[in-house]
Amino acid sequence: MLLIKSLLCLRGFDNGRRFLAVSLGCYGLFILLSPVLLKAPVLLVLLLLCVTPILTASSMRRIHDAGFATPYAVIPTLVYWLSVLGITFIEHGAAYALLILSILVTLAMTTISNARVRRDRQYYLGYHGPVFDEESREKAAERRFYDRIEPTLAAGHASAEESVNSANNNIEGRQSPPSQSIEPDLAATNRFHSAHYAPTNQSSFEQKLGDWFLANKMLSIGSALAVMTILVVFLAWPEEPSDERQTEESVVQTQSVRERLHKIKMPDNFWIMLDQNESLTVAWQGDIMKDGELWSAVTGKGDRSCFELRFNGGDSYRTMQVEVKNQGDYYADFSPVDTRVMLEGIAKKSRFTLCGFEFSLKGTQAIMMSNKAYFDILTEE
């Protein structure tokens, strides 16, 4: 219970090793829960609610122990929040580089020391403060209670002289100097402190590490700047689309292409159809039997003869994509912006060419007007 109280104490002092242990515990808990935090926001809220007061209190005690201003204690907490929220919500592997910033801040807090502040404290588990001081006072009080010698009554045959001597001795004891009465108490308290507390060792690991940073200021600053630069580059670098995402996009595109509506056959052995977005598709039986893409307006690669559909009279409309399916079926997709004017051309022109094939448009208007979908488009004002 006292250990929990010391974690939330705001008036005590923490040495570097205790702060490092508290920080590692907080980050370890986050790393343990990180795979499920995005799917379970409640755990994220509980994590921040539990860790924030502990880390903030430890930072305050560490800042007080180092002899710096209290507002600096919010830096480790802000960096912790930044790391947790960044790694949880940024869908980029470089977000884990935020842990580098956390490590730098934690090491800085572990090793900082104000040379102008003289520290003469005794630490118990890296902590010095009112929590364990209260425990030491309680232990000393218990020891005084049990060490006190209670008076006893002698047997009935004791002489009156012995009683008088005993009374005189009690009077002399009460008149003895105060230092003699409190000496056992001080000894008990000193025994408790020597058993449970260890003196501060300024040549400890954190002190040596701090001295190294002070002796190599330029190297330390350069290393910190290099790490920060790498961190910024990683965060700004665009994430490459994964194979899974590309596969999903391909599946969606394939599904949208396959959703053909209002398919009708024209006299010269070609078909027209619309998709859910009213994009026109012209299909026919070709001579290439291998399935695949013949032309793509996105990449600009493929058979240049499939670049556009050209009516007699010179009107032409660019294709978005031309591909072969079912071992010889050609499908040419067009933009929905051109759907109406192309349908009017198919209904009123005499012929068109596409991918080296020429098609007659004789009798197409009657077939199109008999279909409600095309009738509505052609008669739309």
C-alpha positions, 0 to 999 in steps of 0.5 A: 500500500505504501508503494502505491502511495509513493507512486502517486506522491507529489511532494517526494523525490525520485532518483533517476533509476526509479523514474526509468523503471516507472517509465519503462513500466508505462511504455511496456503496458502500452506496447502490450496493449497496442495491437488492440487499442484501435479496435477497443477505444475503451482500453485506450482511455483506461490506459491513459487514465491509469498511466497519466497520473503515475507518470506525471507524479514520477516526473514531478518528483524527478524534476524536484530531485534534479532541482529544476522547475516543476513545469518541465515535469509535463514533458514526459507525459506529453511525449507519452500521449504523443507516442500512444496516439500517434502509433495507435491512429497513424497507419504507417510503420514509421509511427513507431519511430516516435518511440525514439523520441520517448527514449531520448526524453526518458534518458534525459529525465533520468540523467538530468542534475542541477549542479547548483543544488546540493542533495543529501537524501536517503532513498528507499527503492529510489524514493524519498518523501513523506510516505516512508517518513511517516512509516519510519515514525510509526515504526519508531513509536512502536519500538518505544512502546515495546522497549519501555520497562513497566514497573512490577510489584514484588512479593508480599515479604518485600521490605519497606526500604526496598520500596523507598529505594525504588521510589527514589530511583524513579524520582532520579530517573524523572530528573535525568537529562532529556538526552538520556530519555530520547537516546533509545528512540534515536537509536531505534530510528537510526536502526530503521533507516540504516536497514531500509534506506541507502545513501545517495551515490553520486557516482551511480550509473545515471550520474556517470551518464549525465557527466558523459552527456555534459562532457560531449555536448556537441556529440549529444546535440548532433545525435539528437538532431540526427534522430529527430531528422530521421523521425521527421523523414520517416513520418513524412515518407509516403507509405507504399500501398500494400499488395493486399490493398492493391488486390482489393482495389483490383477486385473492386475494379473487376466487380464494377466492370462486370456489373453490366446493365441493359446489354443489347446486340446490334445488327453488325455483331457488337453490343452496347451496355451501361454500368451502374454509373451509366458509363457506356461499354462497347463489346464485340468478338475479336481475334486476340484470344489471350485475356488481358488489357489492350489499352489503358488511358491511365497508363497510356500503354497498349494498342494505340488503335484502341485509343479512341472510337471514331465515327464517320464525319470525324467525331471521336471519343477516347476510351478509358480502358480496352480489355479482352475477356473470355478468350476473345471478347473485347470490352471498350469502356468510355467515360460517363461524360460521353455516354449521351453523345456517343449513343446519339452517334450510334443511333444517327451515324452510319459507321465507326471504327475502334481497335482496327475494326469497322462496324456498320450502324444501320438499324441501330436507332430502332433497336435502341429506341425499343429499350427504355434505358436508352430511350430515356437517355436519347429523349432527355432534354 
